């Protein structure tokens, strides 16, 4: 019985389950369609909001009374860009070879995309290459928004509006596309009538794709540019992180608060103390340099004053002049022939030398008198010969040269008389002249 009932109810239950499944599928399809419509509405709303933000951000230029013929380049939704896009005959296909050879019958619409955070010289050189790879190029630059960039690459230093505006003021750019996609699709190229895409030739992976530009390379729609070595956004951020303390000190000195820089209380105080120490060191070094300059200037002026004083009072200040000269530039020893030795000093030196010579001549007379009292003629002659040796003869010559002629003749006559008394001989003049030729 139970089996019969079970067989009777099974088709009924199956139909009921089928109806439930159908209702669920219809509900899911309805919800999916609703979600799609909502997504499209949201994307349209987001695009409209983005346009409004861009327009509001760039409206500040209206207050500057600028001539927009030489102003920033237009966004893709502005009238100037729309007119340029509508005037393009996209039915004419342009290849890379034709574009490089200058055989394109119209402007070549080249597209370059990127993040362009902290817009620097590397970005500018990349856009310059994209602009000049083909003659008659209309360069379109696409910039990804903050939401897409933060999800794919990470946080940026500049927000999307700042990055948009940086590109608008680059001389090589003709049009800026906001909210650019991460990977370029055919629909995007058709919408903006893009002929070629310019980027560096290195593989750029994203998600499961090893190179998002690989399809464009295969189709011959890719223009390769060269990267600039030594500069990139990552390098600039690395410099700021490496010199973090220096930039914090710089901004604190320029008036930023610790709260603005996200710096703790103790860190702020230590940085301010270091700033004060650095300022003190700079002042000390400045004062030391100024002191050296002042002392050197004072020394030069003092020497000039002393020289002028000596020249003015001249002869009455000879000793003072000598002392000043010795104080300014001391000499190890004095030289009579030197022009810096004064006249009075030369006189004093000569007087001293004369006194020494006179004392030596007295000693000579005394020794001769002692020799007169000796009894041995041979000892006298030998002592006389030893006396007139080379050294004593030179000393006597100096003595006789410095003394007057009267003293020399008196000494000679005394020697002759002494020899005559000792030898009892009268003919000793020639002998004395021969023995003592200098006298």
Secondary structure, 3 states (H helix, E strand, C coil): CHHHHHHHHHHHHHHHHHHHHHHHHHHHHHHHHHHHHHHHHHHHHHHHHHHHHHHHHHHHHHHHCCCHHHCCCEECCCHHHHHHHHCCCCCCCCCHHHHHHCCCCCCEEEEEEECCCCCCHHHHHHHHHHHHCCCCEEEEEEECCHHHHHHHCCCCCCCHHHHHHHHHCCCCCCEEECCCCCCCCHHHHHHCCCCEEEEECCCCCECCECCCCHHHHHHCCEEEECCCCCCCHHHHHHHHHHCHHHHHHHHHHCCCCHHHHCCCHHHHHHHHHHHHHHHHHHHHHHHHHHHHHHHHHHHHHHHHHHHHHHHHHHHHHHHHHHHHHHHHCCCCCCCCCCCCCCHHHHHHHHHHHHHHHHHHHHHHHHHHHHHHCCCCHHHHHHHHHHHCCHHHHHHHHHHHHHCCHHHHHHHHHHHHHHHHHHHCCCCCHHHHHHHCCCC
